[in-house]
Each structure stands twice: as structure tokens, then as C-alpha cells.
Amino acid sequence: MMSTGNDIVALKAINIARTKEYNFYKKIISPFEKELYDMQLSGKMSFENFVWLLWSVKESAYKYLQRITPALIFSPTKIIVNQLEMPIYEEVPKFVDQIEGCGFDNEKVYKGVVAFDDQTIYSRSIIGEGFIFSVVNQVDNFEGTFWGIQMISSSEPSCQSEKVRAFLSARLSVLFPSNNLQICKNQGCPILFNDSDEFPVPISLAHHEQYVAYSLCLNAK
Amino acid sequence: MTREEILNELKTVIAPYTMNKEMLNSINDQTDLIKDLKINSANLVDIIIDAEAKYHIEIDYDSADKMINVGSCLDVITEKINQK
């Protein structure tokens, strides 16, 4: 089944001191992941960024998996990031009020390998000046993954919902100019309809504070 | 503590994280933390930690997974208080 999943974390909203408390981070990362940080990553990125990057990867993986298994419950410590590869060039992407892309420059993103039960999922993450964005795919190839991040004027839920749909709709109108696509929801997942038929392109929406983001997968296998 | 007393305290735990403060006064067992109270999923861990501190309990992973609406939060907190 085709799927996609993405998530965004607004860095100004995270509580750095609380993130470093054992009682807090143990509910997000597993002992294995803490060891991964201590052994391989502690000199390369802050612990709070590590915790929230893993959160965004796990939330993305949950959205990906929940489309396939609607009754799935999000349990962060059961989704394990087994590998996290640092970007070769830690260049913060140029970001004024929005950025969009297709696939990723693998030298500038965090690349993860994620396990849930017997399934393996792959992730790509960007740490920008004010956000952490992640997207996942079932193969280690993101050439068909279209994504976008936008800063909006308000963090009101109705504004987030409206703006993220408008942002994705604008991209869809470029990718599929001859279709009349509508974003709907089914069992908690956003889906696309072309007139009255479901459109076979999986989409994912995310928002946190004044950031909204989307992903869609064209060559999902 | 009665369920109503726990509910009233739970409202103070949830209040800092909800974007729908008006709804807080009319919540019931079916009120969904994310869909109805507009709490960002990233704050669910904060609510669990704050509930642990407020009631001097520990909420294990499996119990935390169930805390998706007000009723399930009350069930978990009541169970953990009774286990003390």
C-alpha cells in the first residue's frame, strides 16, 4: 500500500531544560537510541535537537504506518531509530517564508533507518533555524517525494489547517494541472479525491506553532 | 479522590497546552486531546509528565499510549493512584 508521512517541530516551542530530563526523554527515545547519541552523535548535535529530530522521525513513521493500519496507536519508544547519519554539509537551507523540494540532497540531510516490528522505514530530516522537518519512505530513495515547509502568520489551529491545505493544493495544481483534487480525511489520514474518486497519491500534513509542512509520494511502491 | 476531583485537576494539567481553552469547561470522557482540544502531539509527553508529578504516580509506556481522550486519561490516573 502506498503511503507517506512527515512531521515538523517548531524549535521555539520546545522546552530545552525539560527535554534533557530523564523522565521526559525516556518517553520519546529508547535506551538504544540514547546510547546511539552518546556513542556516535554527542559531539555533533545537541541532545535536545537529537530528541526532537527522533520525535519528528517517529511521528512521520507513525503517520506512514497508520495509513496502512488505521487502529495503530502512536507509541514513540516502540518505533526505533537504528541508524542516524549526519549530513556531510550542515548547511541550513535558505528559508524566508517557505521552502519546497523533490527528493533530498543526501549530503545536506540527516538520514535515518527506522524499525517498527519487522518493518524497516527510511527517513530524511532537515534542521533549519527554527524547525526540524522529517519525512519517511519505505525505500531508501526519495526521488519521488515532494515536500514543503512554510512559515505562517498565526499558530491558531484553524489557520494551520487552512494554510497547510492551501500550501499543498498550490503544489498539487502544478503537479496535476488537469485534475480537480480535493484534500479530504479518512480514518484520521488525509487523502486526495479527484472529483468523486480517490486519487492514488498519498499525502501527509503537519503543523506546529507557526510552521506547516506537507509530503506526497509519487512513485510509492 | 473521586473521578470528578481528578477531572477538575486534570483540566489544570491540560490547560497550558490546549489551543481550545473554551472547550476545557465542557470536556467529557469522549473529548479527544488532539482533535477536540487541539493539543499538539508534541505536548502529550508534557501532559503525562505533569500528571505524574501532580498525582505522584508513574505512568508506564503502555498506559501512556492509551491516553488519547479525557476518559482514558482519567482511567489511567485512577488506576495508578489506586496502585499506590
Interface residues (C-beta under 8 A of the other chain):
Chain A: V9 A13 I14 N15 R18 N23 F24 K27 I28 W52 W55 E59 I73 F74 S75 P76 T77 K78 S155 E156 P157 H208 E209
Chain B: M19 N20 K38 N40 S41 A42 V45 D46 I48 I49 E52 Y61 A64 D65 K66 I68
